[in-house]
Amino acid sequence: MNNRTEGNNITTENQALQLVQQIKFSGLTPLGTQMWQKILQPLVLGPARAGALQKPVVVIGTLSSLIICRTS
């Protein structure tokens, strides 16, 4: 998301590793920023600071979706 490097026609593990080694990982990503703003702040940190968080809270993020589970 923060890098324009493309990996087309990757067919081996070695090719994938070489691609990843070319990328410098740093800074915020749109996914991380949106997760912070839309999930963690309002659904986890806000209720926790107000003493209203129902534990445990499990937040699982993947590149294609985001799953939030609240159990009491």
HUKA-V702667 format. One record per pair of residues at least 6 apart in sequence whose ideal C-beta (glycine too) atoms are under 7 Angstrom apart, sorted by the first residue. I is the first residue (numbers start at 1). J is the second residue. D is the distance in Angstrom with one decimal. If there is no record, write none. Layout:
i->(I & I)
j->(J & J)
d->(D & D)
This chain:
i->(1 & 1 & 1 & 2 & 2 & 3 & 5 & 5 & 5 & 7 & 10 & 10 & 35 & 35 & 39 & 39 & 39 & 43 & 44 & 44 & 44 & 47 & 54 & 54 & 56 & 57 & 58 & 59 & 60)
j->(29 & 30 & 31 & 27 & 29 & 23 & 19 & 22 & 23 & 19 & 16 & 19 & 61 & 66 & 59 & 66 & 68 & 68 & 53 & 57 & 59 & 53 & 70 & 72 & 71 & 70 & 69 & 68 & 67)
d->(4.5 & 5.5 & 6.5 & 5.6 & 5.7 & 5.1 & 7.0 & 5.7 & 5.4 & 4.3 & 5.3 & 6.4 & 5.8 & 6.8 & 6.1 & 6.7 & 6.3 & 6.6 & 6.9 & 5.6 & 6.8 & 4.1 & 6.1 & 4.9 & 6.1 & 5.7 & 4.4 & 5.5 & 4.6)
